[in-house]
């Protein structure tokens, strides 16, 4: 099973703890795999060379875009720093 990687920005969250995947960097990663995405699918969301974590996809029809719900305890800091909490 392939786990896809999708760029995200930690500053672009919503009130439900999800991250917005409608940003240009996210859309760039989603474009070649758009027909493979589905509700509840597990993906890796990443922010450059800083961090990555596992998340499940949720489609938000109100905004017509995918959102990523992070999976607690899966944050990896790629820059060598320690995680404070997740």
LOMIRO-839022 format. One line per 5 residues: number of its first residue (from 1); their letters; for each residue x, z, y of N, C-alpha, C. Coordinates in nm, 4 decimals, always signed. Example, Ala and Ser with C-alpha at 12.3 -4.5 7.8 and 13.67 -1.06 7.14 Angstrom:
1 = as = +1.3190,+0.7800,-0.5690,+1.2300,+0.7800,-0.4500,+1.3200,+0.7800,-0.3300; +1.2850,+0.7080,-0.2250,+1.3670,+0.7140,-0.1060,+1.2900,+0.7870,+0.0030
This chain:
1 = xxxxx = +0.0839,+0.0000,-0.1188,+0.0000,+0.0000,+0.0000,+0.0886,+0.0000,+0.1254; +0.0649,-0.0920,+0.2137,+0.1410,-0.1028,+0.3370,+0.0838,-0.0079,+0.4413; +0.1715,+0.0676,+0.5051,+0.1306,+0.1524,+0.6169,+0.1819,+0.0849,+0.7437; +0.0908,+0.0488,+0.8311,+0.1252,-0.0238,+0.9530,+0.1698,+0.0714,+1.0629; +0.2579,+0.0211,+1.1486,+0.3083,+0.0965,+1.2641,+0.2474,+0.0393,+1.3915
6 = xxxxx = +0.1933,+0.1293,+1.4739,+0.1282,+0.0891,+1.5981,+0.1815,+0.1763,+1.7113; +0.2268,+0.1120,+1.8175,+0.2777,+0.1826,+1.9349,+0.1645,+0.2598,+2.0030; +0.1981,+0.3766,+2.0604,+0.1024,+0.4540,+2.1388,+0.1759,+0.5277,+2.2492; +0.0997,+0.5881,+2.3384,+0.1555,+0.6657,+2.4484,+0.0908,+0.8035,+2.4458; +0.1729,+0.9079,+2.4392,+0.1191,+1.0450,+2.4323,+0.0377,+1.0820,+2.5558
11 = xxxxx = +0.0542,+1.0094,+2.6648,-0.0218,+1.0379,+2.7866,-0.1605,+0.9744,+2.7865; -0.1912,+0.8962,+2.6845,-0.3185,+0.8232,+2.6805,-0.4102,+0.8757,+2.5713; -0.4394,+1.0055,+2.5791,-0.5307,+1.0663,+2.4836,-0.6692,+1.0829,+2.5432; -0.7645,+1.1194,+2.4580,-0.8997,+1.1451,+2.5068,-0.9380,+1.2905,+2.4795; -1.0575,+1.3274,+2.5128,-1.1044,+1.4650,+2.4956,-1.1298,+1.5050,+2.3518
16 = xxxxx = -1.1113,+1.4116,+2.2585,-1.1337,+1.4391,+2.1169,-1.0030,+1.4475,+2.0386; -0.8893,+1.4493,+2.1094,-0.7588,+1.4585,+2.0443,-0.7062,+1.3267,+1.9914; -0.7715,+1.2173,+2.0271,-0.7304,+1.0852,+1.9800,-0.6428,+1.0171,+2.0845; -0.5659,+0.9169,+2.0373,-0.4851,+0.8358,+2.1276,-0.5437,+0.6955,+2.1371; -0.5436,+0.6424,+2.2575,-0.5988,+0.5110,+2.2886,-0.5029,+0.4021,+2.2412
21 = xxxxx = -0.5517,+0.3128,+2.1563,-0.4703,+0.2011,+2.1077,-0.5098,+0.0695,+2.1741; -0.5684,+0.0791,+2.2936,-0.6042,-0.0402,+2.3694,-0.4997,-0.0792,+2.4720; -0.3868,-0.0108,+2.4720,-0.2783,-0.0390,+2.5664,-0.2032,-0.1655,+2.5250; -0.1355,-0.2307,+2.6193,-0.0656,-0.3560,+2.5854,+0.0296,-0.3445,+2.4655; +0.1095,-0.2391,+2.4587,+0.2021,-0.2223,+2.3461,+0.1297,-0.2047,+2.2142
26 = xxxxx = +0.0194,-0.1312,+2.2168,-0.0617,-0.1115,+2.0959,-0.1261,-0.2421,+2.0537; -0.1821,-0.3133,+2.1499,-0.2480,-0.4414,+2.1193,-0.1487,-0.5415,+2.0608; -0.0250,-0.5374,+2.1083,+0.0792,-0.6272,+2.0555,+0.1023,-0.5990,+1.9058; +0.1063,-0.4715,+1.8674,+0.1263,-0.4366,+1.7263,+0.0012,-0.4626,+1.6431; -0.1152,-0.4474,+1.7027,-0.2412,-0.4663,+1.6306,-0.2719,-0.6144,+1.6070
31 = xxxxx = -0.2366,-0.7011,+1.7008,-0.2747,-0.8426,+1.6930,-0.2480,-0.9077,+1.5568; -0.1282,-0.8956,+1.4991,-0.1044,-0.9649,+1.3723,-0.1732,-0.9002,+1.2515; -0.2249,-0.7788,+1.2674,-0.2871,-0.7086,+1.1546,-0.4337,-0.6733,+1.1803; -0.4904,-0.7240,+1.2883,-0.6257,-0.6857,+1.3311,-0.7289,-0.7014,+1.2201; -0.7173,-0.8048,+1.1395,-0.8161,-0.8277,+1.0338,-0.7992,-0.7335,+0.9150
36 = xxxxx = -0.6922,-0.6550,+0.9139,-0.6666,-0.5610,+0.8047,-0.7075,-0.4180,+0.8388; -0.7361,-0.3904,+0.9658,-0.7674,-0.2543,+1.0087,-0.9106,-0.2167,+0.9736; -0.9291,-0.0884,+0.9388,-1.0632,-0.0390,+0.9122,-1.0734,+0.1096,+0.9451; -1.1928,+0.1541,+0.9629,-1.2232,+0.2926,+0.9969,-1.1643,+0.3864,+0.8917; -1.0910,+0.4881,+0.9379,-1.0326,+0.5867,+0.8476,-0.8989,+0.5471,+0.7877
41 = xxxxx = -0.8522,+0.4271,+0.8179,-0.7249,+0.3792,+0.7652,-0.6101,+0.4635,+0.8191; -0.5138,+0.4936,+0.7328,-0.3967,+0.5708,+0.7734,-0.2894,+0.4762,+0.8247; -0.2332,+0.5078,+0.9421,-0.1273,+0.4292,+1.0045,-0.0194,+0.5239,+1.0561; +0.0917,+0.4671,+1.0984,+0.1955,+0.5414,+1.1701,+0.1846,+0.4996,+1.3160; +0.1695,+0.5965,+1.4052,+0.1755,+0.5654,+1.5476,+0.3114,+0.6129,+1.5968
46 = xxxxx = +0.3712,+0.5329,+1.6845,+0.5062,+0.5655,+1.7307,+0.5176,+0.5439,+1.8802; +0.6086,+0.6175,+1.9407,+0.6363,+0.6030,+2.0831,+0.7848,+0.5770,+2.0991; +0.8177,+0.4487,+2.1006,+0.9581,+0.4075,+2.1151,+1.0458,+0.4703,+2.0101; +1.1636,+0.5151,+2.0527,+1.2559,+0.5836,+1.9631,+1.2442,+0.7346,+1.9762; +1.1303,+0.7809,+2.0327,+1.1118,+0.9239,+2.0559,+1.0441,+0.9954,+1.9404
51 = xxxxx = +0.9249,+0.9470,+1.9030,+0.8524,+1.0162,+1.7977,+0.7574,+0.9229,+1.7259; +0.7156,+0.9690,+1.6079,+0.6139,+0.8996,+1.5319,+0.5340,+1.0039,+1.4555; +0.4123,+0.9661,+1.4159,+0.3291,+1.0541,+1.3359,+0.2255,+0.9715,+1.2621; +0.1715,+1.0306,+1.1595,+0.0632,+0.9657,+1.0873,-0.0670,+0.9905,+1.1627; -0.1581,+0.8939,+1.1511,-0.2884,+0.9054,+1.2164,-0.3903,+0.8257,+1.1364
56 = xxxxx = -0.5169,+0.8569,+1.1579,-0.6234,+0.7756,+1.1006,-0.6906,+0.6989,+1.2132; -0.7341,+0.5790,+1.1819,-0.7972,+0.4941,+1.2825,-0.9461,+0.5238,+1.2959; -0.9928,+0.5213,+1.4189,-1.1347,+0.5324,+1.4498,-1.1662,+0.4230,+1.5511; -1.2700,+0.3451,+1.5240,-1.3093,+0.2430,+1.6208,-1.4109,+0.3048,+1.7157; -1.3852,+0.2925,+1.8457,-1.4751,+0.3470,+1.9473,-1.5552,+0.2316,+2.0070
61 = xxxxx = -1.6814,+0.2170,+1.9656,-1.7611,+0.1048,+2.0153,-1.7897,+0.1126,+2.1649; -1.7894,+0.2340,+2.2191,-1.8139,+0.2492,+2.3632,-1.7080,+0.1752,+2.4441; -1.5829,+0.1831,+2.3985,-1.4724,+0.1185,+2.4695,-1.4229,-0.0079,+2.3991; -1.4822,-0.0395,+2.2841,-1.4468,-0.1583,+2.2076,-1.2974,-0.1633,+2.1754; -1.2465,-0.0514,+2.1218,-1.1043,-0.0443,+2.0879,-1.0797,+0.0593,+1.9798
66 = xxxxx = -0.9652,+0.0445,+1.9158,-0.9219,+0.1404,+1.8148,-0.8618,+0.2631,+1.8817; -0.8865,+0.3768,+1.8192,-0.8285,+0.5042,+1.8606,-0.7555,+0.5601,+1.7389; -0.6536,+0.6412,+1.7629,-0.5770,+0.7022,+1.6542,-0.5967,+0.8533,+1.6578; -0.6448,+0.9083,+1.5479,-0.6607,+1.0537,+1.5338,-0.5386,+1.1057,+1.4594; -0.4493,+1.1805,+1.5285,-0.3263,+1.2266,+1.4632,-0.3560,+1.3197,+1.3453
71 = xxxxx = -0.2690,+1.3146,+1.2465,-0.2784,+1.4027,+1.1307,-0.1816,+1.5182,+1.1538; -0.2356,+1.6359,+1.1607,-0.1579,+1.7569,+1.1913,-0.0408,+1.7730,+1.0940; +0.0735,+1.8095,+1.1505,+0.1916,+1.8375,+1.0701,+0.2759,+1.7163,+1.0338; +0.2454,+1.5992,+1.0918,+0.3203,+1.4786,+1.0537,+0.4138,+1.4268,+1.1625; +0.4280,+1.4992,+1.2733,+0.5147,+1.4520,+1.3827,+0.6607,+1.4520,+1.3389
76 = xxxxx = +0.7284,+1.3397,+1.3654,+0.8733,+1.3288,+1.3461,+0.9329,+1.2929,+1.4803; +1.0266,+1.3743,+1.5277,+1.0971,+1.3436,+1.6522,+1.2187,+1.2595,+1.6166; +1.2176,+1.1354,+1.6593,+1.3227,+1.0404,+1.6240,+1.4476,+1.0550,+1.7088; +1.4361,+1.1308,+1.8185,+1.5509,+1.1495,+1.9077,+1.6331,+1.2729,+1.8702; +1.5986,+1.3369,+1.7581,+1.6747,+1.4523,+1.7116,+1.6273,+1.5846,+1.7651
81 = xxxxx = +1.5287,+1.5855,+1.8571,+1.4788,+1.7122,+1.9106,+1.3833,+1.7768,+1.8120; +1.3583,+1.9035,+1.8311,+1.2675,+1.9785,+1.7454,+1.1255,+1.9701,+1.8000; +1.0294,+1.9692,+1.7091,+0.8891,+1.9716,+1.7507,+0.8507,+2.1128,+1.7917; +0.7857,+2.1276,+1.9060,+0.7357,+2.2581,+1.9468,+0.6099,+2.2942,+1.8719; +0.5177,+2.1988,+1.8643,+0.3932,+2.2176,+1.7899,+0.3296,+2.0832,+1.7688
86 = x = +0.2391,+2.0792,+1.6733,+0.1600,+1.9583,+1.6521,+0.0309,+1.9996,+1.5903
